[in-house]
Amino acid sequence: MQKALRTIGIIVLSAVMLAQTTLPSFAQQRGNSPRLIRDAEIEELMRRYLKPIFKAAGIPRGAVNIYLIHDSRINAFVAGGQRIFIHTGLIEQAGTPNEIIGVLAHETAHVAEGHLARLGVQLDRASTQAIIGTLLGAAAAVGAARAGAGSSGGASGALVFGGAEFAKRNLLTYVRAQEASADEGALRYLNASGQSGRGMLELFQKLYNQSIASLQYVDPYAVSHPLPLQRIRVLENRVRASRHYNKKDKDYLVFRHKMAQAKLVGFTRSPQSVYQSYPASDSSIPAQYARAIAAYRVGDLQTAIPAIDKLIAQIPKNPYFWELKGQALLEKGYPAEAVAPLRQALKLYPKSGLIGILLAKALLAANTKKSARTALSVLSKAQRFEGESGSLHLLKARAHGILGDYARAELSTAESAMLRGDKKLAKRKAEGAKRRAKSGSTVWIRASDILNALKKKKS
């Protein structure tokens, strides 16, 4: 219970790096989980942004995973260890790559300075009731403030400060100090990597302009982050004093930023909204990209495929245009036709596990032993970059099934179920794999490991 509470506290209190006075909630959910978006292009762009920051912070390459959350608000946070979560709203609303880079530098400071581990100690010192009261009280205070209920501060204040007031205030004070420290760390990393901190200031100003009304009745000692205007005042002189202050983003990063924004609009908004943001009169490549995605999403391949082909003709070495063509053909019922463009996408970006998974799906649709063997080879390479993935293991199970290797098929299904948290299915399939496999074989040993792990979890 104590461990679970610590995890909840760390996630909640660290999740408001930029949503200044709000506790994290997610725009769309599946069950109790946030809706995560997987996209090879945007994830690779975020890694590119982070590369010089990680180098300055002394963080090894590949040590931190990046996740995109489908949420329209400006936010990013670190949680659950070496993981950075980025709201799509941050990417969509950032005017420049430098604004996003400033945020990522801040989150990197949380990782590099071990803030989550230290926060766990602070949570241990506070009582269970104090922590729960802090989290719920902060949520209530925000709800009242956003509703404009200036006189309702007493009700929310009673939740935040009633009972263990001293412990709660100490915890929030500690978290605010961490946030200020992360701002300082971000500036160090930006300067060390030759980048401007101007984007941080511009984003804080944007947040301040958006939150003036909701911040009117908020007690600055009852929130987990310094308020936007405070952060601007503290950082402005230091940011302006940097010799990199007027340094602009490279043209190719600006282009990729616009492409990421267009992709998010194309995939997450209605076609009408896409065409409002990117009208037919806009002949830019990002606009063409957004409209091509919108056409494919509504099933209009007669418009989408020629539009994608036009994009490919303009930038033939862009792997994501080839990926989009393959994805459109695969999802609309043409898997055989999807194989060639997905092969080309993977050739141009061989380190993408996500593109590899798409190609494997297209190959397995042929339902032949040859295609299954090729798919397994593709999936093995994809796993090196993607890591453990439920969907990847399911595709492996299907390929093994086509090949008649039912022990491995059941084992892969068990692996997938474990990753999804389906313990019953994992147990049943691991038992089936163990029965089918030769005693002492690799499959038999791995199936035994899964069963032993399930027993430990149950106990």
Secondary structure, 3 states (H helix, E strand, C coil): CHHHHHHHHHHHHHCCCCCCCCCCCCCCEECCEECEECCHHHHHHHHHHHHHHHHHHCCCCCCCEEEEECCCCCCEEECCCCEEEEEHHHHHHCCCHHHHHHHHHHHHHHHHCCHHHHHHHHHHHCCHHHHHHHHHHHHHHHHHHHCCCHHHHHHHHHHHHCCCHHHHHHHHHHHHHHHHHHHHHHHHHHHHCCCCCHHHHHHHHHHHHHHHHHHCCCCHHHCCCCCHHHHHHHHHHHHHHCCCCCCCCCHHHHHHHHHHHHHHHHHHCCHHHHHHHCCCCCCCHHHHHHHHHHHHHCCCHHHHHHHHHHHHHHCCCCHHHHHHHHHHHHHCCCHHHHHHHHHHHHHHCCCCHHHHHHHHHHHHCCCCHHHHHHHHHHHHHHHHHHCCCHHHHHHHHHHHHHCCCHHHHHHHHHHHHHHHCCHHHHHHHHHHHHHHCCCCCHHHHHHHHHHHHHHHHHC
